[in-house]
Amino acid sequence: MARKQASQGTPATAALAAAGVPFVVHPYAHDPAVASYGLEAAEMLGIDPARVFKTLMVDVDGRLAVGVVPVSGNLDLKAMAAALGGKKAAMADPAAAQRRTGYVLGGISPLGQRQSSPTVVDDSALALATILVSGGRRGLDIELDPAELIRLTAARTARIGTRDD
């Protein structure tokens, strides 16, 4: 995989470039009328939705955390809480998520966040050679080795996404 420098100019691409991690930038034309950003990315890029992961900010027992799950499923809040040793999880307030990460909704990347948060990546990522995550703005995804994402975010892995299996 060729490494692209931070030519797209987001904190996520800058973090990857600074760490020397190979990645590929996948820009696409975002439609502002679309509400499901991750599924839009998969469709626009022609990539299996099981390889495109969405970044969700969650409140676990009063602490913000990051869940990274395939766009083909949903985040299991109970599993997310358990993965972090918590009792209860709920989706974070959108304004709090944006303040914490420095990104807009639909463009929140697990990489290069203004303030880092405990991160859990769905274990389905481990079976894939590469995954795509938000590059830090709507209409931009980054493809990278999931092991590098886990390393750079100090993430845990757990089954936190729902699946049809």
Secondary structure in CASP SS format (residue, H / E / C, confidence):
PFRMAT SS
TARGET T0000
AUTHOR 0000-0000-0000
METHOD secondary structure of the structure
MODEL  1
M C 1.00
A C 1.00
R C 1.00
K C 1.00
Q C 1.00
A H 1.00
S H 1.00
Q H 1.00
G C 1.00
T C 1.00
P H 1.00
A H 1.00
T H 1.00
A H 1.00
A H 1.00
L H 1.00
A H 1.00
A H 1.00
A H 1.00
G C 1.00
V C 1.00
P C 1.00
F C 1.00
V E 1.00
V E 1.00
H E 1.00
P E 1.00
Y C 1.00
A C 1.00
H C 1.00
D C 1.00
P C 1.00
A C 1.00
V C 1.00
A C 1.00
S C 1.00
Y H 1.00
G H 1.00
L H 1.00
E H 1.00
A H 1.00
A H 1.00
E H 1.00
M H 1.00
L H 1.00
G C 1.00
I C 1.00
D C 1.00
P C 1.00
A C 1.00
R C 1.00
V E 1.00
F E 1.00
K E 1.00
T E 1.00
L E 1.00
M E 1.00
V E 1.00
D E 1.00
V E 1.00
D C 1.00
G C 1.00
R E 1.00
L E 1.00
A E 1.00
V E 1.00
G E 1.00
V E 1.00
V E 1.00
P E 1.00
V C 1.00
S C 1.00
G C 1.00
N C 1.00
L E 1.00
D C 1.00
L H 1.00
K H 1.00
A H 1.00
M H 1.00
A H 1.00
A H 1.00
A H 1.00
L C 1.00
G C 1.00
G C 1.00
K C 1.00
K C 1.00
A E 1.00
A E 1.00
M E 1.00
A C 1.00
D C 1.00
P H 1.00
A H 1.00
A H 1.00
A H 1.00
Q H 1.00
R H 1.00
R H 1.00
T H 1.00
G C 1.00
Y C 1.00
V C 1.00
L C 1.00
G C 1.00
G C 1.00
I C 1.00
S C 1.00
P C 1.00
L C 1.00
G C 1.00
Q C 1.00
R C 1.00
Q C 1.00
S C 1.00
S C 1.00
P C 1.00
T E 1.00
V E 1.00
V E 1.00
D E 1.00
D H 1.00
S H 1.00
A H 1.00
L H 1.00
A H 1.00
L C 1.00
A C 1.00
T C 1.00
I E 1.00
L E 1.00
V E 1.00
S E 1.00
G E 1.00
G E 1.00
R E 1.00
R C 1.00
G C 1.00
L E 1.00
D E 1.00
I E 1.00
E E 1.00
L E 1.00
D C 1.00
P H 1.00
A H 1.00
E H 1.00
L H 1.00
I H 1.00
R H 1.00
L H 1.00
T H 1.00
A C 1.00
A C 1.00
R E 1.00
T E 1.00
A E 1.00
R C 1.00
I C 1.00
G E 1.00
T C 1.00
R C 1.00
D C 1.00
D C 1.00
END
